[in-house]
Amino acid sequence: MTEAVRVEGVHKSFGKLEVLKGVDLSLAEHEVICLIGASGSGKSTLLRCIDLLEPVDSGRILLNGEQITGDAVDQNRARRRMGIVFQAFNLFPHMTVLRNVTLGPSEALDLPRRQAEARALELLERFGLADKRDDYPDRLSGGQQQRVAIIRSLAMQPALLLLDEITSALDPELIGEVLEVIRELAAAGMTMLIATHEMGFARDIAHRVCFLDAGRIVEEGPPDQIFAQPQSPRTKQFLQRIIEAGRL
């Protein structure tokens, strides 16, 4: 199985706060890994380091076997092979849905406008938003805005999709429509690394689940093992709290 991403011994601190403490992780092509753990465990920082939004302090990250960390790396070239979606939708409010989706392919990939629009319209149709092409973001629901944010990343045709708590800012009734998009992408073979608080979703969609605690991957394995038979006392404690809160 071809390796899409490898994270080796990555450390990351913000001032005196050490957020990642030697993380090792590999992700195969077409694999879906869900990162779970309490807020502050390092999930978002790990995604931001992989997307090169944060420089690592030590260790290295490889994308399709090519090291993308270090001073000599063309970071923009590396980033074009990845898409990242945050809990804040980050859509441009002064641009229509169509323009939001076509901007990246037009500007970063030098795709001709007609080709960029054809790709965008195909994606909007696929995910049920073709009728919103001329709307501005403030006319959309939160779930629709998040779906547009995902489509905007997909329009760049990334080899890897990073999703950072993409349902955290949504009302409960809107979460399902966003998770359905991710399920479809997983079924189509998209390689994804997902930080999520949605435990039921992680159990359903992930090939592997990684539990992070205090900047380290404490335990990883198939969802059935992690959720039904966790080995680490810390994983057991975390999941017990999730169950008591009615979230699993």
C-alpha positions as CSV (number, residue, x, y, z in Angstrom):
1,M,0.0,0.0,0.0
2,T,1.4,3.4,-1.0
3,E,2.2,5.8,1.8
4,A,0.6,9.2,1.5
5,V,2.0,10.9,4.6
6,R,4.6,10.1,7.1
7,V,5.1,12.1,10.3
8,E,8.4,11.3,12.1
9,G,9.2,12.5,15.6
10,V,7.5,15.9,15.2
11,H,7.8,18.3,18.0
12,K,6.1,21.7,18.2
13,S,6.1,24.3,20.9
14,F,4.5,27.7,21.2
15,G,6.7,29.6,23.6
16,K,7.1,27.4,26.7
17,L,4.1,25.3,25.8
18,E,5.1,22.0,24.1
19,V,2.0,21.0,22.1
20,L,3.4,18.1,20.1
21,K,5.9,15.8,21.8
22,G,7.4,13.5,19.2
23,V,4.5,12.4,17.1
24,D,4.9,9.5,14.7
25,L,2.1,8.7,12.2
26,S,1.7,7.2,8.8
27,L,-1.3,7.5,6.5
28,A,-1.7,5.3,3.4
29,E,-3.3,6.4,0.1
30,H,-7.1,6.1,0.2
31,E,-7.0,5.6,4.0
32,V,-9.1,7.6,6.5
33,I,-7.7,8.3,9.9
34,C,-9.6,10.1,12.6
35,L,-7.7,11.9,15.4
36,I,-9.6,12.0,18.6
37,G,-8.8,13.5,22.0
38,A,-9.6,16.3,24.4
39,S,-9.3,19.9,23.3
40,G,-5.7,20.9,23.6
41,S,-4.3,17.5,22.9
42,G,-2.6,18.6,19.7
43,K,-4.9,17.4,17.0
44,S,-5.3,20.8,15.2
45,T,-1.6,21.6,15.6
46,L,-0.7,18.3,14.0
47,L,-2.9,19.1,11.0
48,R,-1.5,22.6,10.7
49,C,2.1,21.3,10.8
50,I,1.3,18.8,8.0
51,D,-0.2,21.6,5.9
52,L,2.9,23.6,6.7
53,L,0.9,26.4,8.3
54,E,3.1,25.9,11.3
55,P,6.8,25.1,11.1
56,V,7.9,22.1,13.1
57,D,10.6,22.5,15.7
58,S,12.1,19.1,15.1
59,G,11.3,15.9,13.2
60,R,10.1,15.7,9.6
61,I,7.0,15.2,7.5
62,L,7.0,13.4,4.1
63,L,4.2,13.6,1.5
64,N,4.2,10.7,-1.0
65,G,7.8,9.9,0.1
66,E,9.1,13.5,-0.4
67,Q,10.2,15.5,2.6
68,I,8.1,18.7,2.8
69,T,9.7,20.1,6.0
70,G,12.9,22.0,6.0
71,D,14.4,25.3,4.7
72,A,14.9,24.2,1.1
73,V,11.3,23.0,0.5
74,D,9.0,24.9,-1.9
75,Q,6.1,25.1,0.6
76,N,3.6,26.4,-1.9
77,R,4.2,23.5,-4.2
78,A,3.7,21.1,-1.4
79,R,0.6,22.8,-0.1
80,R,-1.0,22.6,-3.6
81,R,-1.1,18.8,-3.1
82,M,-3.1,19.1,0.1
83,G,-6.5,20.7,1.1
84,I,-7.3,21.8,4.6
85,V,-10.8,22.8,5.9
86,F,-11.2,24.4,9.3
87,Q,-14.2,24.8,11.7
88,A,-14.4,28.4,10.6
89,F,-15.6,28.3,7.0
90,N,-13.2,31.1,5.9
91,L,-15.2,31.9,2.7
92,F,-14.7,35.2,1.1
93,P,-17.9,37.1,2.0
94,H,-17.7,39.5,-1.1
95,M,-17.5,36.6,-3.6
96,T,-20.2,34.3,-4.8
97,V,-20.1,30.6,-4.1
98,L,-18.9,30.0,-7.6
99,R,-16.1,32.5,-7.3
100,N,-15.0,31.2,-3.9
101,V,-14.6,27.7,-5.5
102,T,-12.9,28.8,-8.7
103,L,-10.5,31.3,-7.1
104,G,-7.8,28.7,-6.1
105,P,-7.7,26.8,-9.3
106,S,-7.6,30.0,-11.4
107,E,-5.0,31.8,-9.3
108,A,-2.8,29.0,-7.9
109,L,-3.1,26.4,-10.7
110,D,-3.5,28.8,-13.6
111,L,-6.5,26.9,-14.7
112,P,-8.5,28.8,-17.5
113,R,-11.7,30.3,-16.2
114,R,-14.0,28.1,-18.2
115,Q,-12.2,25.0,-17.0
116,A,-12.2,26.2,-13.4
117,E,-15.9,27.0,-13.6
118,A,-16.7,23.6,-15.2
119,R,-14.9,21.8,-12.4
120,A,-16.6,24.0,-9.7
121,L,-20.1,23.4,-11.1
122,E,-19.5,19.7,-11.3
123,L,-18.6,19.6,-7.6
124,L,-21.4,21.9,-6.6
125,E,-23.9,19.6,-8.5
126,R,-22.4,16.5,-6.9
127,F,-22.9,17.9,-3.4
128,G,-26.3,19.5,-3.9
129,L,-25.3,23.1,-4.1
130,A,-25.6,23.9,-7.8
131,D,-28.5,26.2,-7.1
132,K,-26.4,28.3,-4.8
133,R,-23.7,29.1,-7.3
134,D,-24.6,32.8,-7.5
135,D,-25.3,33.3,-3.8
136,Y,-23.0,35.0,-1.4
137,P,-21.9,33.2,1.8
138,D,-24.2,35.2,4.1
139,R,-27.2,33.8,2.2
140,L,-26.2,30.2,3.1
141,S,-26.7,28.1,6.3
142,G,-23.7,27.1,8.3
143,G,-23.9,23.6,6.9
144,Q,-24.0,24.9,3.3
145,Q,-21.1,27.2,4.0
146,Q,-19.0,24.3,5.3
147,R,-19.9,22.2,2.3
148,V,-18.8,25.0,0.1
149,A,-15.5,25.2,2.0
150,I,-15.0,21.5,1.4
151,I,-15.8,21.9,-2.3
152,R,-13.3,24.7,-2.5
153,S,-10.6,22.4,-1.3
154,L,-11.7,19.6,-3.6
155,A,-11.6,22.0,-6.6
156,M,-7.8,22.0,-6.1
157,Q,-7.8,18.2,-6.7
158,P,-5.7,17.5,-3.6
159,A,-4.0,14.2,-3.0
160,L,-4.7,14.6,0.7
161,L,-7.6,16.3,2.6
162,L,-7.1,17.5,6.2
163,L,-10.3,18.3,8.1
164,D,-10.0,20.2,11.4
165,E,-13.2,19.9,13.6
166,I,-15.3,20.9,10.7
167,T,-18.6,20.4,12.5
168,S,-17.7,22.2,15.7
169,A,-19.2,25.5,14.7
170,L,-22.5,24.0,13.3
171,D,-25.9,23.6,14.9
172,P,-26.6,20.0,15.6
173,E,-29.2,19.6,12.8
174,L,-26.6,20.8,10.3
175,I,-23.9,18.4,11.2
176,G,-25.4,15.5,9.4
177,E,-25.3,17.1,6.0
178,V,-21.6,17.9,6.3
179,L,-20.7,14.4,7.6
180,E,-22.6,12.9,4.6
181,V,-20.2,14.8,2.3
182,I,-17.2,13.2,4.1
183,R,-18.8,9.8,3.9
184,E,-19.1,10.1,0.2
185,L,-15.5,11.3,-0.2
186,A,-14.3,8.3,1.9
187,A,-16.4,5.9,-0.2
188,A,-14.7,7.4,-3.3
189,G,-11.2,6.7,-1.9
190,M,-10.2,10.2,-0.8
191,T,-7.2,10.1,1.5
192,M,-8.2,12.0,4.7
193,L,-6.9,12.9,8.1
194,I,-9.7,14.1,10.3
195,A,-9.6,15.8,13.7
196,T,-13.1,15.3,15.2
197,H,-15.2,15.3,18.4
198,E,-17.9,13.2,16.6
199,M,-17.1,9.8,18.0
200,G,-19.9,7.9,16.3
201,F,-18.8,9.4,13.0
202,A,-15.1,8.4,13.7
203,R,-16.3,4.9,14.5
204,D,-18.3,4.6,11.3
205,I,-15.9,6.2,8.8
206,A,-12.3,5.7,9.9
207,H,-10.0,2.9,8.9
208,R,-7.9,3.8,11.9
209,V,-8.5,6.0,15.0
210,C,-5.6,7.7,16.8
211,F,-6.1,8.9,20.4
212,L,-4.0,12.0,21.2
213,D,-3.3,13.1,24.8
214,A,-1.0,15.9,25.8
215,G,0.8,16.0,22.5
216,R,1.4,12.3,22.0
217,I,-0.4,9.5,20.1
218,V,-1.2,7.3,23.1
219,E,-3.1,4.6,21.2
220,E,-4.1,3.8,17.6
221,G,-6.0,1.0,15.9
222,P,-9.2,0.0,14.1
223,P,-12.3,1.8,15.4
224,D,-13.8,-1.4,16.9
225,Q,-10.6,-1.9,18.9
226,I,-10.2,1.7,20.1
227,F,-13.9,2.2,21.0
228,A,-14.7,-1.3,22.3
229,Q,-11.4,-2.6,23.7
230,P,-9.0,0.3,24.4
231,Q,-5.7,-0.8,25.9
232,S,-4.4,2.4,27.4
233,P,-5.8,3.5,30.8
234,R,-5.9,7.1,29.4
235,T,-7.9,6.1,26.4
236,K,-10.3,4.2,28.6
237,Q,-10.7,7.3,30.8
238,F,-11.3,9.6,27.9
239,L,-13.9,7.3,26.3
240,Q,-15.7,6.8,29.6
241,R,-16.2,10.5,29.9
242,I,-17.5,10.6,26.3
243,I,-20.0,7.9,27.1
244,E,-21.1,9.6,30.3
245,A,-21.7,12.8,28.3
246,G,-23.9,10.8,25.9
247,R,-21.6,11.4,22.9
248,L,-20.9,7.8,22.0
